[in-house]
Amino acid sequence: MQSMRKAGQRIREGKSVISFPEGTRSKDGKIGIFKRGSFIIAKSQGIPVVPIAVKGAAAVLSAGSMGLRPGVIAVHFEKPIPPSFFEGKSEEEIAAFTREIVAKRVDLMTTT
């Protein structure tokens, strides 16, 4: 949470911050559960969330390894989720909603 608070401060200072809410790299390439830390900061600080779908990263940089392999990674930036969407929703609900957006986009993406 300390790093999340620092990220919130950096955003307020005008910096861009990226967060990987799964907290780890997938071993099987499937999208895991999004942890709520990033969404706690977004909700409490009124910061929009930009879902980013990434496909092909597991083949290039697998979990448990720091070695890169040749390959193609596709990245798609979705529309920002405005802070007004957060009203009346828990951080878990916001995380699940964001995960759903990312998962749908990943299903549509190709890495060729």
N, C-alpha and C positions, 0 to 999 in steps of 0.2 A: 504494500500500500504506500510505502514511502516513495517508491519510484513513480507510482501513479500520481501522488500529490505533486511531485516535482514536474511531471509531465503536464499537469494542469497549469502549473505556474508558467512553464515554458510557452504553453499555448496562449495564455493571457498576455505574455510578452510579445506575441506575434509570431512565434515559431511554429513550424509544423511538426507534429509528432505522429509516428506510426506505432500501432499496437497490434500484436498478434494474440487475439483473445483466446485461442486454443491453449496457449501457454507452452506448446511443444510442437515438434514436427510429427506429422502422422507417419506411422510405420507402414500403413497399408494404402495411403493416398486418400483415404476418406476423411471428410471434415468432422472434427470432433466437436464436443460441446464447447460453447463459448463461455469462458469464465466472466464473472461480472465486474471485475476491477476496472476495466476501461470504461464501462458503462456507468459505474458509480461516479467517476470523474466527469464524464460527459453530462450526466444528468445534474449533478450538483453545481457544475460550473456553467451550464447552459451552452455547451460546446456541441456543434453539429457532429454527427458521425458519418463518415464516408465509407461505406462498405467497399472492400476491394477483393475481387475474386482472383485467385491465383491457381493456375492449373499447370502441371508438369514439373513443379519444383521437386517433388519426391524422387523423380527419376534423375534429377541433376544433383540434388543434395539430400541424400537419404538420412533418416533419423539415426542418430548414433554415430554419424560420420561428419568430418569436417572437410573431406575431400570432394572436389567438384568433378562431375562427369559431363561430357558434352551432351547438349540437349537443348530443347526449346521450352521456354516458360512463357505462357500467355498470362497477361494481366489485364483486368478490366475494372475501371473505376465506375461505381454506380452513383446515382444521384445522392447527394447528402440527405441524411435524415435530420430534419430541423429539431432544435430543442423543444419546440412546442409539441412535438409528437410524444415526448417523454412524460408529459403531464398525466398523472393518474396511473402510470405504469411502473412496475418494479424494474429494477436493474436486470433481473432474470428475464422478464418479458421483453425488454429492449434487446438483450443479448440474443434471445431466441428468434426474435423478428429479424435482426441483422443477419444471423446465421442462415435463416431461410432465404433471404435475398442472395447471399453469397452462394449457397448451395444450388439454387436455381440457375444462377449465372454460370457456375462451374459446369453444370450439366450441359449447357448450351455451347460451351467453349471447345475449341480444338487447339492442338499444339502442333499442327502441321502447316 
